[in-house]
Every structure is written in structure tokens, then in C-alpha cells.
Amino acid sequence: MTHRTLVRALLTSAVLAAGVMLAGCDSDQISLAQNAKANQPVPPKLVAAMTEKDMDMQSPILVRLFKQEAELEVWKQNRSGQFALLKTYPICRWSGDLGPKVREGDRQAPEGFYSINPSQMNPQSAYYLSFNTGYPNAFDKALGRTGSQLMVHGDCSSRGCYAMTDEQIAEIYSLGRESFFGGQKAFQLQAYPFRMTPVNMAKHRNNPNMPFWKMIKEGYDHFEVTKQEPKVDFCEKKYVFDAVKAPGATRDPVFDASAKCPAYVIPEEIASAVHEKEQRDAAETAKLVSKGTPVARLNTGIDGGMNAIFASKIPEGNTGLSEGGDSQALASMSLARAPGTIPGTVNPPKPNLAVQQEEPVVATTSSTASSAGTRVASANASDKSAADKSTSDKSEGFFSSFARKVGIGGTADASKTTAPAPAAAAPAKPKVAEAKPQSVVRVAPKAEPKQAAKPAPKPQVTTAAAAPAPTSSTQLAGSAPVVQTNSFDTRFSVVK
């Protein structure tokens, strides 16, 4: 059977390639099965699962993605005509936050409904194998959203994509290839922030993306109640699902994402089923809110997520914005086998400080210096004063030290304290603060208890030491740490 599948793939790819040339399509459209990677047969276990679920090898597929759960689902049409879940794949890495992609370079993985045709399949991807999500779609473009080359690919590395292991993308690619060979013109990709359940809607009720999420939940509900691929259209900068021509109309409605919606209706059997589900979900969500379901915290700077099965295999790995990130959950998965090879260069989710702060580390010496920069300069001056003072205490004699502490010669001592660290000296070493911003936060508070222990501290010393206290547990305002050299931006800047 495997031999027949390979022969069929080669013959069909030749036919498709010839058809592309005859049709005069874009010359960059690549054959689905151009090399050995793209020609890998569907694994026997998946073939057995299809047989068990009454599915044909080349029947249509549909893909759903969930960021919070870090899972990719492949659904396949069975012989009854409905879609059934074939397999769920843990996502090795996705980047950004929960929410749609808005602009080029924001590191966001897209959310919404997209269509994948054969020209979007890339057997020569730098990330083993891949397919383009099709972002931006007509809805995204109507809102002025930008971005390109947003993929589902291998190599477990992402900067705006959904990354799988090479073994996983090989399976997913083979399923898509076979559906195209069977006649499917395009398969649908549905990308969500999380499973659109009442529990998740209650947890994220205060998220500013909730209006958008409620809109795409309509498509989620259409699929849930019908188990059919929902027909997707756009008008008035919104999604429309399963629209058909109105009674008495002579032609199908024509949709334009930026224009007024045409006259249309949704078939009664679908509309009523979706309406009932929406009412049940809304009632359950309201019940959970009234019971005090805690609100999910907004992104604190963590870049994306990773399924727990992968995080458990990486030193200091964590799931970021995905579920199952507690140490107990990761420990329980440490002995489980990962679904594919995890590259040694993979980076788990971590704070994306470059996105969080874009201003200089410290203020300049100009008259327009920010108050945050002033606080940093004061903290640096305090640290240097404390260090100079400690050195002075060790080198001076007992009587001179005693005289200084009781106030004799105070003017000279005050000048000693302030002279070595003028405010303008702080920006002289910004790279140190960028490389290790926490070091300033850790060191500065130590000056406070030390000064408090002295019988009569100088006013200027007390003020300088107290300045950094508000920043002892957070990143300094105005900082912009340098992105590490092994980050995704430096390693994967090439086109996927």
C-alpha cells in the first residue's frame, strides 16, 4: 500500500505541475510532492485510524489551532459527509500573545479563519516542511492589518508562526497533500486563542480582544453543531458564516470585507442550532462569572507558549502562555515520550523585554530627561556613594571616622559623597544596565537598611538610597534590554 501511495503521489504531482504551467499560474507555485520529505507516506497508524473512523485516505481535511492549549487538531471527513477528529498534535512553539496579529513584526501568530490551497504548501521550507496560513485574509486587510510569511512549519521555532516538530509537520503535510490529491481545492484553517468554552470565555471576559473572539466564536459554534466546514465571508469589517441568498433572490450575495453587507440569510437548521448553543454557553458563562471565576491575567511580557510535553523535556522549560506550566504538571510528563525531535537550539517562552520596553535604559543629561531616568541616575549615584563610603571607612583612622560621624568636617564629607557620582555619569555605561537590568534592582535596596542602622545619616544619603525602592521587584522604567543572541529574532530572521 505504501508503494502504491508513493507512485500515486509522484504521478499526481506531475499532473498538477503540468496543470499549473498550462493554466498560466504564478511561476513560484511549487509542486506538492517535489522531494522525499514532501513525499513521505501517511504513517500506518494514521491509516489504521482512518479505517477505524470510516474515512478515506484522500477525503477533505480541516485544521484547528488553539494557542492556550498549544494544540493543533486535524479533522477529516468520513463517509457520512461529516468531519471527525483524526488526531491532535501538541504545538511545540507559538509566539506572541493571545489575540490576533495586527502588524508586521509584532511576533503575533494569527487568529481567525484562513484557506490553504496547494500553492501555499512548501516542500522546500527552511523549516523542514511548511504551509502558509494565508494571513492576512480579506477581514485582516479591511482593518489595515499587515504581515507576511506566517506559517505552520517544523523545527520547533517561531516568531509569529505555529511551529511543530519535523516529524509532526511531515504527518500534517502528508494529510494535506492527500486531500489535495483527492480533489479538495483548499482546506480551512481555524486559529483560536483558546477553546471557545464558557470557562475560557469567563476567564478572559475582561480581555480587550473579547469582541473579536466572540465574532470568531460564531464560526467555532457553526462547526461544532454541524461538523461541516463553515462557509466564510466578510462584510462591514466582520466575519459572516454560512450565508446563502435570501428568499426570492436570483443570485448569490456578493461580499466585500469593507463594504455594506448584501442581503443574505443563514439556513434555519444551522441558525437555530447555533442560537441554542450560544444561549447555553452565555448562561453558563454568566453563572461562572457570578460564582467568582477569576479573571485571567493579561500578558506580562511572556512571548508565546509551548505544550507541556515539550516544556518538560527542556532545561528550565516552561509553557509560557499555554496551559500546564506548573512544576508538578511538567514533572509528571518528564518520562513521557515527546512526539518528535526537539532541536537543541529551541528556546522556551520567556519575557520579551524588547517588546515590553523600547526607551533608553537611563535618561540623557538634557533638560527633557524623564523622571524614570532621573530615578535610575539617583539609584546609580546612591550605589556608588555607598561603595565609596565603605572604602573610606576602611582607610581612615578611628578619630577621623568618629569626627566625621558626629558631624565635624561634615561639609567635606558631603562633598566626598556626592562628587564621585554626578547625575550625568549614570548614562556612561548603559550596556551594563541593559545586559543585566535586575542587578540594579537587587543591589540598590541593600543601601537602605545599611543607612538606617547609622545614628544620624546625612539627608542626601537617605534620599538617594530611598529612591530605587519602588523598583525593587519590577523592571526599571525606561529600560530596553538587549535581546539575547540566541533569541528567535537573531536565529530565525530568514524567510520561513
C-alpha positions, 0 to 999 in steps of 0.5 A: 500500500505504501508503494502504491501511495508513493507512485500515486503521489509522484504521478499526481504531482506531475499532473498538477505541475503540468496543470499549473504551467498550462493554466498560466499560474504564478511561476513560484507555485511549487509542486506538492510532492517535489522531494522525499520529505514532501513525499513521505507516506501517511504513517500506518497508524494514521491509516489504521485510524482512518479505517477505524473512523470510516474515512478515506485516505484522500477525503477533505481535511480541516485544521484547528489551532488553539494557542492556550492549549498549544494544540493543533487538531486535524479533522477529516471527513468520513463517509457520512459527509461529516468531519471527525477528529483524526488526531491532535498534535501538541504545538511545540512553539507559538509566539506572541500573545493571545489575540490576533496579529495586527502588524508586521513584526509584532511576533503575533501568530494569527487568529481567525479563519484562513484557506490553504490551497496547494500553492501555499504548501512548501516542500522546500521550507527552511523549516523542514516542511511548511504551509502558509496560513494565508494571513492576512485574509480579506477581514485582516486587510479591511482593518489595515492589518499587515504581515507576511510569511506566517506559517505552520512549519517544523523545527520547533521555532517561531516568531509569529508562526505555529511551529511543530516538530519535523516529524509532526509537520511531515504527518500534517503535510502528508494529510494535506497533500492527500486531500489535495490529491483527492480533489479538495481545492483548499482546506480551512484553517481555524486559529483560536486563542483558546477553546471557545468554552464558557470557562475560557470565555469567563476567564478572559471576559475582561480581555480587550480582544473579547469582541473579536473572539466572540465574532470568531466564536460564531464560526467555532459554534457553526462547526461544532453543531454541524461538523461541516466546514463553515462557509466564510465571508466578510462584510462591514469589517466582520466575519459572516458564516454560512450565508446563502441568498435570501428568499426570492433572490436570483443570485448569490450575495456578493461580499466585500470585507469593507463594504455594506453587507448584501442581503443574505440569510443563514439556513434555519437548521444551522441558525437555530442550532447555533442560537441554542448553543450560544444561549447555553454557553452565555448562561453558563458563562454568566453563572461562572462569572457570578460564582467568582471565576477569576479573571485571567491575567493579561500578558506580562511580557511572556512571548508565546507558549509551548505544550507541556510535553515539550516544556518538560523535556527542556532545561528550565522549560516552561509553557509560557502562555499555554496551559500546564506550566506548573512544576508538578504538571511538567514533572509528571510528563518528564518520562513521557515520550515527546512526539518528535525531535526537539532541536537543541537550539529551541528556546522556551517562552520567556519575557520579551523585554524588547517588546515590553520596553523600547526607551533608553535604559537611563535618561540623557543629561538634557533638560527633557530627561524623564523622571524614570531616568532621573530615578535610575541616575539617583539609584546609580549615584546612591550605589556608588556613594555607598561603595565609596563610603565603605572604602573610606571607612576602611582607610581612615583612622578611628578619630577621623571616622568618629569626627566625621560621624558626629558631624565635624568636617561634615561639609567635606564629607558631603562633598566626598559623597556626592562628587564621585557620582554626578547625575550625568555619569549614570548614562556612561555605561548603559550596556551594563544596565541593559545586559543585566537590568535586575542587578540594579534592582537587587543591589540598590535596596541593600543601601537602605537598611545599611543607612538606617542602622547609622545614628544620624545619616546625612539627608542626601544619603537617605534620599538617594538610597530611598529612591530605587525602592519602588523598583525593587521587584519590577523592571526599571522604567525606561529600560530596553534590554538587549535581546539575547543572541540566541533569541528567535529574532537573531536565529530565525530572521530568514524567510520561513 
